[in-house]
């Protein structure tokens, strides 16, 4: 009974995380009408890091930073570069288009892990990478003139930076075994500091403190950053990694549908086809079979 309740709770937490993260891309697109991309990202993760440190103190978890180099690289790649570039790509690209390209992260992670961790790709990884390449080509649609090439390149680069942060995180947990919540808080703090420096150096529009902007910031900080990351830690702890990873595929798919409804960004035929190839590729990379195995 307890195991059934724990499993049900994990599924609920995973579903909530997917919905929150999917809608966060719509929120980020909307708040760009009231603030610059780097100002918003710095505020989001700066406030989020402070709240996480408050949670750490309330839970009496360790506050000392994990090894600085690995934590700093993770924060710069996973928080500063991924979020900053993703927000920047949204300025000129559609939310659905950007999220599809950014969530190609697992493919870049396979290649980066091979390069830095010596984890040689398996045959199914190469199949997944080939399917991903076809899917990304369909989404980018170079035969239509690339649309907005700058947004496309930046979105792909943001996903690659997220992959680098994922690989450095894995290396940190393998070698130093930091407390997950402490590690998350510190890498987020380093990433927020870097975003703050960029926000000061790059000219942007002034922040318009409208009710919509405040609501978007609150959603991004409280739900998409603090709550969703906490739920994700619970999911990863209780469910198999493959199940959690493959379930995250619902985020870009749901974001595309939400962008269609909220922002009226109707997906093209190429994007639908590309989405199908990307999902097939991610399933191949994860090694999860869609067929039910006999007990």
N, C-alpha and C positions, 0 to 999 in steps of 0.2 A: 504494500500500500504506500509506504513512504517512497519507494523507488518510483512508483507510478506518479505520485504527486510531484517528485523532483523532476521527472521527465516532462510532465505537463507544464510545470513552471518554466522549464528551460525553453520549451517550444513557444510559450507565450512571450518570454523575454526576447527570444530570437525574432519573433514576428514583430514585436514592438520596435526593436532595433532597426529592422529592415524598413519599416514604414517611416520612422523618424529620419533616418539617413536619406531615404529617397526624397522625402519632401524638403529636406534641408537644401537640396540643389535648387528647388523652386524658390525657396526663401532667399537664397544667396543671389539669385538672378533679380529678384524684386528689390532687394535693398541697394543694389547698385544704382538705383534711381536717386538715392539719397546720400550716398557716401562713396569714396574711392575704394578700390578693392583691397589695398594694403592697410588702410585705416581700419576698415571693418574687420579684416582678418586678425590684425594685431589686437584690437579690442576684444574680439571673440575669444581668442586663446589666452590673452592676458588675464581676463576675468575668469575664464575657465580654470586656468592654472591656480589662481588664488583660491577659488572654491575647492579645488581638489586638495590643496594643502590644508584648508580648514577641515575637510573630511578626514584627512590623515591624522590631524591632531585630535579630532573627536574620537576616532577609532583607536588612538594610541598606536598607530603604525609607525614604522621607522621613517624619520625625516631626513636622515643623512643622504646626500646624493649618491647614486651608484657611480661606478667608474666614469670619470668626466668625459673622456674622449668618445667612448661609444655612445654615451647619453647625448652629448653635444651633436655628433654626426646624425644620430637618429632624429633629434629635434629639428636640425636644419633641413633634413631631407623630408621627413614624414609630416612635420607640422608647417615649417616655414615655406619650403619650396612647393610641396604638393598643394597646400591650401592657398598660398599666395598666387601661384601660377594658375591653379584651377579657377580662382576668383577672377583673375585677370582675363582668362580665356572666355569667361562668361560675359565680359563687357561687349564683345563683338560676335560671340557665337551663341547658338541656341542652347538652352539648358539640357535638352535631351541629347543633342549632338555631343556636347562637351562631356557629359557623364558617361556616355558610351565609350568614348576614347580614353577617358581617365581610368575607367574600370577595366581596361586591358592590363592593369597592373600585374596580375599573376604571371603573364607571359614574360614580362621584363624581369620579374623576380626569379624565374627559372634560369634565365641567362646570367643574371647578376650573381646568383648563388653558385653557378658553375664557375664563374670567373673568380669570385672572391673566397668562396667556401669549398671549392673543389667538388661540388655536388654535380656529378656528370648527369645530364638529362637522360631519362629512359626513353625507349621508343615511343611510349604514349605521350611523352612531353613534346617530342618532335611532331607527332600528329597534331597535338593541340596547337602548337605554334603555327603549323601550316594552316589549320582552320582559322586561327586568329588573324593571320595575315590576309586571308581571303575576306574575312569579316570586316577588318579595318579598311581594306580597299573599297568594299561596298559602301561603308559609312562615309569615307572621305570622298568617294566618287570623283577621282581625278579627271574622268571623261567629261565632267560638267564644269571644268575650270577651277576646281578646288574650293569654290565658294569663298570663304574667308581663310586663306592659307595660314595667316598668323595665328588665328584662334585654334585652328586644327593642330598646328605644330606645338603650340603652348599646352594644349590639352593632353597631347601624347607625352610631352615632356613632364607634365605634372604626374601622370601615371608612372613614368619611369622613376621619378624621384620618390614616389610612394613605395615603389618596389625596393629601391635602395634602402629606405628606412625600415622596411619589413625585414630585409636580409640582415641589416645591422642589429635590429631588435632580436632576431633569432640568435645571432652570434653572442649578444649580451646574455641572453637567458641560458645558452649552452655553457658559456665560460664563467659567468659571474653570478648567475641565479639571483638577480635583484628581486625585491618585492614588486609585483606587477603594478600596483597602484602608485607606489613611490616612483618607480621608473617612468610611468605615464605622466605623473605630475611634473617631474623634473625635465623630461624631454619636451613637454608642452611649454614649460617656462622658458627654456632656451629658444624654442621655435618662436614664441611670442616676442621675445626680446629682439630676435633677428628681424621679424616682421615690423616691429616698432622702428628699428633703424631704417629699414627700407621706406617705411611710411614717411619718415622725416626727410628723406633724401629725394624721393620721387614726387614731383608735383601732381596733385590730385584735386578733385573738386572738394569744396568745403562740405562738412557734414551737415545735413539738414535734419535736425532733431524732431522729425515728425512722428506721430503715433505709429505709423507703419514701420519706420526705421527702428523705433524702440521695441516694438513687438517682434520684429525680425531678429534683432540682437538678442532679445530675451530667449526666443526660441532656439537660436543657434548656441547660446551659452548653456542654458539650463537643460534643454532636451538633447540637441544634436551633439553637444560636447560632453557635459557631465553625466547626464542620465544614460545616454546611449553607450558611452564607453564603459560605464559601470555594468550595464546589462550585458555588454559584449564579453566582459571578463567573466561574468557568471556563465554565459553560454559556452565559452571556450573551455571553462573548467569542468562543466558537467556533460557536454555533448562531445562526440568524436570530432576531431579537428576537420576531417574531410566533410562531415555533415555540415558543420558551421561554415566552412569556407564556400562550399557549393551553394549553400542557402543564401550567401551574400550576393549571389548572382541576381537575386530578385531586386536588388537596389537599382541598378541601371534600367532594368526593364520597367519597374514601377515608376521610376523618375521620368522615363519617356512618356508613359501614359499620363502621368500627372501634368507634365509640360504641355501635353496635347489638350488636356481639359482646362488647366488654369491659365496657361500662357498662349494657348491656341497655336502651338507649334506642332502642326500635323506631321508625323513621321513620313518620310518618303519611302517608296518601295525599296530603294537601295538600303535605307536604314533598317527596315524590317528584315531584309535578307541578311544584312550584316549582323544584326542582333542574333539571328538564328545561328550563324556560323560562329560568332563569339561565344555563345552559350555552349555550343557543341565542343568548341575548343577547350573551354574551361572545364567541362565535364571530363574531357580526355586527360587534361593535365592533372585533375584531382584523382583520377583513377576510380571514381565512383560509378558503379553500374546502375542503369535505370531498371534492370530486371531484378525481380525479387529472388534472392538466393534461398534454396531450401534450408530449413533448420537442421 
